[in-house]
Every structure is written in C-alpha cells, then in structure tokens.
Amino acid sequence: MATKRDFYEILGVPKNASEEEIKKAYRKLAMKHHPDRNQGDAAKDAEAKFKEAKEAYEMLSDASKRAAYDQYGHAGVDPNMRGGAAGPGAEGFGGFAEAFGDIFGDIFGGQRGGQRGGKQVYRGNDLSYAMEVSLEEAALGKDAQIRIPTWDPCDTCHGSGAKPGTQAKTCTTCNGQGAVQMRQGFFSVQQTCPHCRGSGKIIPEPCTSCLGQGKIKKQKTLEVKIPAGIDDGMRIRSAGNGEPGTNGGPPGDLYIEIRLRKHDVFERDGDDLHCAVPISFSTAALGGEIEVPTLGGKAAIDVPEGTQTGKQFRLRGKGIKGVRSSYPGDLYCHITVETPVKLSEHQRKLLKELEDSLRKGGAKHSPDGKGWFDKARDFFS
C-alpha cells in the first residue's frame, strides 16, 4: 500500500498556515485539477490530485482533526470519522459546486451520498394565446381553430440531442441525478444541477438540427370551443397543450384569453348591452314608434311625446346570457335627439315660425330650459 503524502505538502502550505491560507491553497488546486477542466489522458491524474487535495483540506480545515493530525500524523485521523466527508459512491460528485462548497462554509454544500432523489422532473410552462372574437360570436359561442407552437422529437437524433454517432455522457457535477444539494448551516435545499440543467446528462457533440434539445419546434392546429356568453378578459384552459415538461415531466397548459372586438352598435357591460338610438326632432316632440336593433333581430319602442335626450328604454332579456348566468341580461337604449342640419330656406322659415310660437306659449313648452335658466340666474345673483 502506497504511503500517503503529507496534507500540508499536498496543499503547499507550511504547518503554521492560517485557516485563510489553507482555503486559498485548496481553491487554487481545486481549480487546477477539477475533472471538468481536464480531459483526455490527463483526466485520471487530475481526478486523483483533486481527491487528494479535497481530503487534505477536509482534515486541515477542521480544528480538532488538524490538531490530531499535527500530533499523530495520518494515524491520528480515522477515515471513518471524517465529518462532512462524502459517503460511499460520492467521490465521483466532483462538480464545480463541490470544489468550492467547503471553502465558502457549505454555501454550495454537499452533493453527498444518500441525498439523491433521481433526476429532477419539471412540468412544462403554460402558454397564452390571445383570441379576438366579435360580440355576436361571444354571445352565441363558436368552434374555432388556432395555430399554436408544439415540439416534436428531432428526426436527426431521434430525441437524444446528440450528434448521430455520438452519445450523451453522465453529468459529473450531479453524477447523473439532475440535482445538487445547497447547504446553509443546518439547512439543506435541493436545486437543479447548474451544469446539466436537471437532465443528468451532458452532450459533448450536440445535434446540429435541434442544437442538443432533442426536439424541434413546429406548429399545430388546435380545435377550440368558445362557450356562449364568454366575455372580454375571460380565459379558456386547454389542458396539456402548453410547453412539454423536462425529463419526462407533464406538459403545461394553454390559456386562450378572449379579446372582445369593438362593436359598431352595442357596448357590453357584463350581461347587459347598451346602444345609442338617435331620433328626429319631430319624433321626440310628437312621439311615435321606432325600431331598434338587438342581437336577435329588431324590436319596437314606443317613444312618448316630449322625449328628451338621455331618455333610457330597457328591453328585458335582450342582452347576453353569460357563461355563469341562468338568464340573459337586458338591452338599454339611450335616446339622443338629433338636431336638424343643412336646412333649406323654407325649413329655416318654418322652424323660425315654430320657435316664435313656442316662445309665446311660455315655459310650458320647455320646462327643463326654464329650470336651468332660473338656477343660472340665482347663481350669478
């Protein structure tokens, strides 16, 4: 059996070296001999030196172990009592985080044996799709087709992500587990391996078609049923049509967000509809029946004599039946009295005669106007 080298000699520090000097020496050696930084023929020798430096640091960074080593040498240190040393099979965990884990007080901490829970499986991200629909489509519902992104296995590498003729290798940072342990004091948190991003594999020569992803982004047509009564801002969930998961995880969902197109006649307010209905000056004054539009056709309104702008008529049940409603809303028709324009001389003369006649009749012909002028006079006085 070969004689073990002196720990101080391995780190290249004197026996009276401070704790900080030991840390710096270990860091330098870890950077130099880390397996990820040494490939080919030099890899085996580098790995041996890396493990040797790690063992030396673990002994000398612990005050009690260092004292026992200084007094009795290697015989004073029991290998089976190495606090924080890796368990069986953990030597191969020589990732970048482990090289600095002990240096920074277990911040990166222990990719230690017994902490492996298999590759990290992640659910795919959800996708969002904005769909614009008309008011009529929202009220009645419709079947629609949309084009969304999808992922298919790469035909070149058949989903492996590796260039044909090559294959992926086990990640040395997490030893193929896809996760590493983060330690802070007494707490230990598992996180995705930063080297392989949770896959547990490293692809030295990625496939040129899919760039190592093992999948190709394409488009697919999806049938979507828009329920009757849907409103602006509502979402439809299409389960499993989001992005694919990682390492065999379930796919995300697709959320179709409804955008209601502006209507030429109606304005929606929940289940109710509103529309402005212009009427002529004579109809407002004399009254009469007018036709108004609804989503189901036409409806008649009996306009009383003397109707003013702003008068509101309510047509029950002529609105929209919402997706969560048991009965439809109402249609509100807001009257606007149109002022005649581009009058002929004869029309002007007739209106002038009417105006003179109305003035002679007094305030009974314009009760709102009289009240307003009275309030204005009181205000200025």
C-alpha positions as CSV (number, residue, x, y, z in Angstrom):
1,M,0.0,0.0,0.0
2,A,1.4,3.4,-1.0
3,T,2.4,5.9,1.7
4,K,0.0,8.8,1.9
5,R,1.5,12.2,1.3
6,D,1.6,14.9,4.0
7,F,-1.5,17.0,3.9
8,Y,0.5,20.3,4.2
9,E,2.7,19.2,1.4
10,I,-0.3,18.4,-0.8
11,L,-1.8,21.9,-0.3
12,G,1.7,23.5,-0.5
13,V,1.3,25.4,2.8
14,P,3.5,25.5,5.9
15,K,2.4,23.7,9.2
16,N,1.7,27.1,10.8
17,A,-0.6,28.2,7.9
18,S,-3.7,30.1,8.8
19,E,-7.2,28.9,8.0
20,E,-7.5,31.5,5.2
21,E,-4.2,30.4,3.7
22,I,-5.4,26.8,3.6
23,K,-8.7,27.8,2.0
24,K,-6.8,29.8,-0.7
25,A,-4.5,26.9,-1.4
26,Y,-7.3,24.4,-1.7
27,R,-9.2,26.7,-4.0
28,K,-6.2,27.1,-6.3
29,L,-5.7,23.3,-6.5
30,A,-9.4,22.6,-7.0
31,M,-9.5,25.0,-10.0
32,K,-6.4,23.4,-11.5
33,H,-7.3,19.7,-11.1
34,H,-11.0,19.8,-11.3
35,P,-12.2,16.9,-13.6
36,D,-14.3,19.2,-15.7
37,R,-11.3,21.2,-16.6
38,N,-9.1,18.2,-17.5
39,Q,-9.9,15.9,-20.4
40,G,-8.2,13.1,-22.2
41,D,-5.1,11.4,-20.8
42,A,-4.7,13.9,-18.1
43,A,-8.2,13.4,-16.6
44,K,-7.3,10.4,-14.4
45,D,-4.2,12.0,-12.9
46,A,-6.1,15.3,-12.3
47,E,-9.0,13.5,-10.7
48,A,-6.6,11.7,-8.3
49,K,-4.9,15.0,-7.3
50,F,-8.3,16.7,-6.9
51,K,-9.5,14.0,-4.4
52,E,-6.1,14.2,-2.6
53,A,-6.4,18.0,-2.2
54,K,-10.0,17.6,-1.1
55,E,-9.1,15.1,1.6
56,A,-6.2,17.3,2.8
57,Y,-8.5,20.3,3.0
58,E,-11.2,18.4,4.9
59,M,-8.7,17.3,7.5
60,L,-6.9,20.7,7.9
61,S,-9.9,22.9,7.8
62,D,-11.3,21.2,10.9
63,A,-9.5,22.4,14.1
64,S,-9.9,19.2,16.1
65,K,-8.8,17.0,13.2
66,R,-5.9,19.2,12.4
67,A,-4.7,19.1,16.0
68,A,-4.9,15.2,15.9
69,Y,-3.0,15.1,12.6
70,D,-0.3,17.5,13.8
71,Q,0.3,15.3,16.8
72,Y,-0.1,11.8,15.4
73,G,0.1,12.2,11.6
74,H,-2.2,10.0,9.5
75,A,-2.6,7.6,12.3
76,G,-4.3,10.2,14.4
77,V,-7.1,10.7,11.8
78,D,-9.7,8.0,11.5
79,P,-11.0,8.0,7.9
80,N,-14.4,6.6,9.1
81,M,-15.0,9.7,11.3
82,R,-14.5,12.4,8.6
83,G,-17.1,14.9,9.4
84,G,-18.8,16.0,6.3
85,A,-16.9,13.6,4.1
86,A,-18.7,12.0,1.2
87,G,-20.4,8.7,1.8
88,P,-19.8,5.6,-0.4
89,G,-20.0,6.4,-4.1
90,A,-19.9,10.1,-3.6
91,E,-16.4,10.6,-4.7
92,G,-17.5,11.0,-8.3
93,F,-19.5,14.0,-7.4
94,G,-16.6,16.3,-8.2
95,G,-18.6,19.1,-9.7
96,F,-17.8,22.8,-9.6
97,A,-20.0,23.4,-6.7
98,E,-18.3,20.8,-4.6
99,A,-14.9,22.2,-5.3
100,F,-15.9,25.4,-3.6
101,G,-18.5,24.1,-1.1
102,D,-16.2,23.7,1.8
103,I,-14.4,26.9,1.1
104,F,-17.5,29.0,1.4
105,G,-18.8,27.5,4.5
106,D,-21.2,25.0,3.0
107,I,-22.9,27.6,0.8
108,F,-22.7,25.2,-2.2
109,G,-22.5,22.3,0.2
110,G,-22.9,18.7,-0.2
111,Q,-23.6,16.7,-3.2
112,R,-23.4,13.9,-0.7
113,G,-24.4,10.3,-0.9
114,G,-27.8,9.5,0.4
115,Q,-29.2,12.8,-0.9
116,R,-30.2,11.5,-4.4
117,G,-33.8,11.6,-5.4
118,G,-33.4,10.8,-9.1
119,K,-33.5,13.2,-12.0
120,Q,-35.4,16.4,-11.5
121,V,-38.7,16.3,-13.3
122,Y,-40.4,19.6,-14.2
123,R,-43.8,20.5,-15.5
124,G,-43.7,22.4,-18.8
125,N,-44.5,26.1,-18.9
126,D,-48.1,27.4,-19.6
127,L,-48.7,29.2,-22.9
128,S,-51.0,32.1,-23.5
129,Y,-52.9,32.8,-26.7
130,A,-55.0,36.0,-27.4
131,M,-58.1,35.4,-29.5
132,E,-60.2,38.2,-30.8
133,V,-64.0,37.5,-31.2
134,S,-66.9,39.6,-32.3
135,L,-69.8,40.4,-29.9
136,E,-72.1,38.0,-31.8
137,E,-69.5,35.2,-31.5
138,A,-69.1,35.8,-27.8
139,A,-72.9,35.8,-27.3
140,L,-73.7,32.7,-29.4
141,G,-70.4,30.7,-29.0
142,K,-68.4,29.2,-31.8
143,D,-65.9,26.5,-32.8
144,A,-62.6,27.9,-33.8
145,Q,-59.2,26.7,-35.0
146,I,-55.9,28.2,-33.8
147,R,-52.3,27.6,-34.6
148,I,-50.0,27.0,-31.6
149,P,-46.4,26.0,-31.2
150,T,-45.6,22.4,-30.4
151,W,-42.5,20.2,-30.0
152,D,-41.8,17.0,-32.0
153,P,-38.9,14.6,-31.5
154,C,-35.9,15.5,-33.7
155,D,-35.7,13.2,-36.7
156,T,-31.9,13.6,-36.9
157,C,-31.0,12.4,-33.4
158,H,-34.3,10.7,-32.6
159,G,-34.7,12.7,-29.5
160,S,-31.3,12.1,-27.9
161,G,-30.0,15.6,-28.6
162,A,-26.6,14.1,-29.5
163,K,-25.0,14.2,-32.9
164,P,-25.5,10.9,-34.8
165,G,-22.7,8.5,-34.0
166,T,-22.2,10.1,-30.5
167,Q,-24.0,9.9,-27.2
168,A,-24.7,11.9,-24.1
169,K,-22.5,11.4,-21.0
170,T,-23.4,11.4,-17.4
171,C,-23.0,14.8,-15.8
172,T,-20.1,14.7,-13.3
173,T,-21.5,17.6,-11.3
174,C,-24.6,15.7,-10.1
175,N,-23.5,12.2,-11.0
176,G,-26.5,11.9,-13.4
177,Q,-29.0,12.8,-10.7
178,G,-30.0,16.2,-12.2
179,A,-29.9,17.9,-8.8
180,V,-27.4,19.1,-6.2
181,Q,-27.7,19.9,-2.5
182,M,-27.4,23.5,-1.3
183,R,-26.5,23.7,2.4
184,Q,-26.6,26.7,4.7
185,G,-25.8,25.9,8.3
186,F,-28.3,23.2,9.4
187,F,-30.5,23.6,6.3
188,S,-30.2,21.7,3.1
189,V,-32.0,22.6,-0.1
190,Q,-32.1,20.6,-3.3
191,Q,-31.8,22.5,-6.5
192,T,-31.4,21.8,-10.2
193,C,-27.9,21.0,-11.3
194,P,-26.5,24.1,-12.9
195,H,-24.2,22.1,-15.2
196,C,-26.8,19.8,-16.9
197,R,-29.9,21.8,-16.0
198,G,-31.6,18.8,-14.4
199,S,-31.2,16.3,-17.3
200,G,-28.4,14.4,-15.6
201,K,-26.6,14.2,-19.0
202,I,-24.0,16.3,-20.8
203,I,-24.0,16.3,-24.6
204,P,-20.4,16.8,-25.9
205,E,-21.4,17.0,-29.5
206,P,-25.0,18.4,-29.9
207,C,-27.2,17.5,-32.8
208,T,-26.9,20.3,-35.4
209,S,-30.6,20.0,-36.3
210,C,-32.1,20.6,-32.8
211,L,-29.0,22.1,-31.1
212,G,-29.0,19.4,-28.5
213,Q,-32.6,19.8,-27.4
214,G,-33.8,16.5,-28.9
215,K,-36.9,18.2,-30.2
216,I,-37.9,20.6,-33.0
217,K,-40.4,23.4,-32.6
218,K,-43.3,23.2,-35.0
219,Q,-46.9,24.5,-35.4
220,K,-50.1,22.5,-34.9
221,T,-53.8,23.3,-35.4
222,L,-56.0,23.1,-32.3
223,E,-59.7,22.9,-32.2
224,V,-61.2,25.3,-29.6
225,K,-64.8,25.6,-28.5
226,I,-65.8,29.1,-27.4
227,P,-68.7,28.9,-25.0
228,A,-71.7,31.1,-25.5
229,G,-71.8,34.1,-23.2
230,I,-68.0,34.4,-22.8
231,D,-66.8,38.0,-22.0
232,D,-63.7,40.1,-22.6
233,G,-60.7,39.0,-20.5
234,M,-62.0,35.5,-19.7
235,R,-59.7,32.6,-20.3
236,I,-60.3,29.1,-21.7
237,R,-57.9,26.4,-20.4
238,S,-56.7,23.7,-22.8
239,A,-55.0,21.1,-20.6
240,G,-51.7,19.7,-21.8
241,N,-51.3,21.9,-24.8
242,G,-48.5,24.1,-23.2
243,E,-44.8,23.5,-23.4
244,P,-43.5,20.0,-22.9
245,G,-42.1,19.1,-19.5
246,T,-38.4,18.4,-18.7
247,N,-37.1,14.9,-18.1
248,G,-40.4,13.4,-18.8
249,G,-42.4,15.9,-16.7
250,P,-46.0,16.7,-17.7
251,P,-46.7,19.4,-20.2
252,G,-48.1,22.8,-19.3
253,D,-51.5,24.1,-20.2
254,L,-52.6,26.5,-22.9
255,Y,-54.7,29.5,-21.8
256,I,-56.8,31.2,-24.5
257,E,-57.6,34.7,-23.5
258,I,-60.6,36.3,-25.1
259,R,-60.4,39.8,-26.6
260,L,-63.8,41.3,-27.5
261,R,-63.8,43.2,-30.7
262,K,-65.4,46.7,-30.6
263,H,-68.9,46.6,-32.0
264,D,-70.4,49.2,-34.3
265,V,-73.8,49.4,-32.4
266,F,-73.6,47.8,-29.0
267,E,-71.4,48.2,-25.9
268,R,-71.3,45.3,-23.5
269,D,-71.5,45.6,-19.7
270,G,-71.4,42.2,-18.2
271,D,-74.6,40.5,-19.4
272,D,-76.2,43.8,-20.4
273,L,-76.0,45.6,-23.7
274,H,-76.2,49.4,-24.3
275,C,-76.8,51.3,-27.5
276,A,-77.4,54.9,-28.5
277,V,-80.5,55.4,-30.5
278,P,-80.8,58.7,-32.4
279,I,-84.4,60.0,-33.1
280,S,-85.5,63.0,-35.1
281,F,-86.6,66.3,-33.5
282,S,-90.2,65.8,-34.6
283,T,-90.3,62.2,-33.2
284,A,-89.0,63.4,-29.9
285,A,-91.6,66.2,-29.8
286,L,-94.6,64.3,-31.2
287,G,-93.8,60.8,-30.1
288,G,-94.1,57.6,-32.1
289,E,-92.9,54.1,-32.6
290,I,-89.3,53.4,-33.6
291,E,-87.3,50.2,-34.4
292,V,-84.1,49.4,-32.5
293,P,-81.6,46.6,-33.3
294,T,-81.0,43.6,-30.9
295,L,-78.7,40.6,-31.3
296,G,-81.7,38.5,-32.1
297,G,-83.3,40.9,-34.7
298,K,-85.3,44.1,-34.4
299,A,-87.5,45.3,-31.6
300,A,-90.1,48.2,-31.4
301,I,-90.0,51.0,-28.8
302,D,-92.9,53.4,-28.2
303,V,-91.4,56.8,-27.8
304,P,-93.7,59.1,-25.7
305,E,-94.4,62.7,-26.7
306,G,-91.8,65.2,-25.4
307,T,-88.9,62.7,-25.1
308,Q,-85.6,64.3,-24.2
309,T,-82.0,63.3,-25.0
310,G,-80.8,60.9,-22.4
311,K,-84.1,59.1,-22.0
312,Q,-83.4,55.4,-21.4
313,F,-85.5,52.4,-22.5
314,R,-85.0,49.0,-21.1
315,L,-85.7,45.8,-23.1
316,R,-85.7,42.9,-20.7
317,G,-83.9,39.7,-21.8
318,K,-82.4,41.3,-24.9
319,G,-78.9,41.3,-23.6
320,I,-76.5,38.3,-23.4
321,K,-76.7,35.2,-21.3
322,G,-73.3,34.9,-19.6
323,V,-71.5,31.6,-19.2
324,R,-72.4,31.6,-15.5
325,S,-75.8,33.2,-15.8
326,S,-79.2,31.4,-15.7
327,Y,-81.0,34.1,-17.8
328,P,-79.9,36.8,-20.2
329,G,-79.2,40.4,-19.4
330,D,-81.1,43.5,-20.7
331,L,-80.7,45.9,-23.6
332,Y,-80.6,49.6,-22.7
333,C,-81.4,52.0,-25.4
334,H,-80.2,55.6,-24.8
335,I,-82.1,58.2,-26.8
336,T,-80.3,61.1,-28.5
337,V,-82.3,63.8,-30.2
338,E,-80.8,64.8,-33.5
339,T,-80.6,68.5,-34.3
340,P,-81.5,69.1,-38.0
341,V,-78.6,70.3,-40.2
342,K,-78.2,71.7,-43.7
343,L,-81.7,73.3,-43.7
344,S,-83.2,74.9,-46.7
345,E,-84.6,78.4,-46.6
346,H,-88.1,77.1,-46.4
347,Q,-87.2,74.8,-43.5
348,R,-85.5,77.7,-41.7
349,K,-88.6,79.8,-42.1
350,L,-90.8,77.0,-40.7
351,L,-88.5,76.5,-37.7
352,K,-88.4,80.2,-37.0
353,E,-92.2,80.3,-37.0
354,L,-92.3,77.3,-34.7
355,E,-89.7,79.0,-32.4
356,D,-91.8,82.2,-32.2
357,S,-94.9,80.2,-31.5
358,L,-93.2,78.2,-28.7
359,R,-91.9,81.4,-27.1
360,K,-95.4,82.8,-27.0
361,G,-96.6,79.7,-25.2
362,G,-94.2,80.3,-22.3
363,A,-92.3,77.9,-20.2
364,K,-94.8,75.1,-20.6
365,H,-93.0,74.1,-23.8
366,S,-89.5,73.9,-22.3
367,P,-89.7,73.1,-18.6
368,D,-86.1,71.9,-18.4
369,G,-84.8,75.1,-20.0
370,K,-86.8,77.3,-17.6
371,G,-85.5,75.5,-14.6
372,W,-81.9,75.7,-15.8
373,F,-82.0,79.4,-16.5
374,D,-83.6,80.1,-13.1
375,K,-80.7,78.2,-11.5
376,A,-78.2,80.1,-13.5
377,R,-79.8,83.5,-12.6
378,D,-79.8,82.6,-8.9
379,F,-76.1,81.6,-9.2
380,F,-74.9,84.9,-10.7
381,S,-77.1,86.9,-8.4
